Amino acid sequence: MRWGWLFLVLVLILQYRIWFDDSGVLATWKIQEQVSVKQEENKVLETRNEWLRKDVVNLQTTNDVVEEKAREDLGLIQKDESFYLFVDEK
């Protein structure tokens, strides 16, 4: 009987370590979930980086993109151009 209780306690201790320890099954599942979330975030960031890479190449190779950025972001116009601003009245 004594060996039975000792064996039961030993099994319970081992089961606890397998499931709830820092390197146990539950911790492993949590880490795997975190890894998959980070992989999804990386995919989004890789897409953004690729878009930015293409934008940098365009800025380095053509003046059209620089002109477009100046018009959109700064509101600049070229010489001999007219600028019309339409304002909606409320």
N, C-alpha and C positions, 0 to 999 in steps of 0.2 A: 504494500500500500504506500509506503514511504517513497519508493522509487517511482510510483505512478504520479504522485504529486510533484515530485522533483522534475520528472519528465514533462508534465503539464506546464509547470512554471517556465521551464527552459523553452518549450515550444512557444508559449505566449511572449516571452522576451524576444525570441527570434522573429516572430510574426510582427511584433511592434516595430522592430528595427527594419524589417523588410518594407513595411507599409508607410511608416511615419517618420523615419529617420531623415536627416538632411540629404542622404543619398538614396532614399527609398523610392518606391514606386510612385507615390503621390508627388514627391518633389520632382521626379523625372518627367511626369506628365505636365506639371506646371512649367518646367523649363522648355519642354517641347512646344507648348502653346506659345510661350514668349518668343521662341525662335521663329515660329511661323508668322507671328505678328511682325517681327522685325524684317522677315523676308518680304512681306507685303509692302512694308514701308520702304524697303530698299528698291523694290520694283518701281514704286512711284517716283522716288528720287532719281533713279537711273533714267526714267523717261524725261524728267525735268532737266537733268544734266545733258541729255542728248539734244534736247531742244535748245538749251543755252549754248552748247557747242556749235550747233548749226548757226545760231544767231551770231556768235563771235566770228565764225568763218565768213558769213555774209558781210559783217561789218568790216572785216579786214580786206575783203576782195572787191567790193563794189561801193561806189559812192551813193547809189540809189537808196540803200538801206539807211545810210547816215542821213540823207536828205529826208527820208520818210520819218525817221525818228525825230529830227529837228522840227518838222512840220507838226507831228502829232503831240510830242511832249512839250515843246517849247513855243509852238504857235508861230514859228518863223515862216517868212515868205521870201521868194526870190525877187530880185530887181525886176521892175516892170510887171509885177503881178498885182492883182487887186485882191483885197481880202474883204469878204462879206460875212457879217455876223448876224444871224437871224435869231431873234429872241422871242420866245413865246410869252405873250402877255397873259397874266393870270386874272 
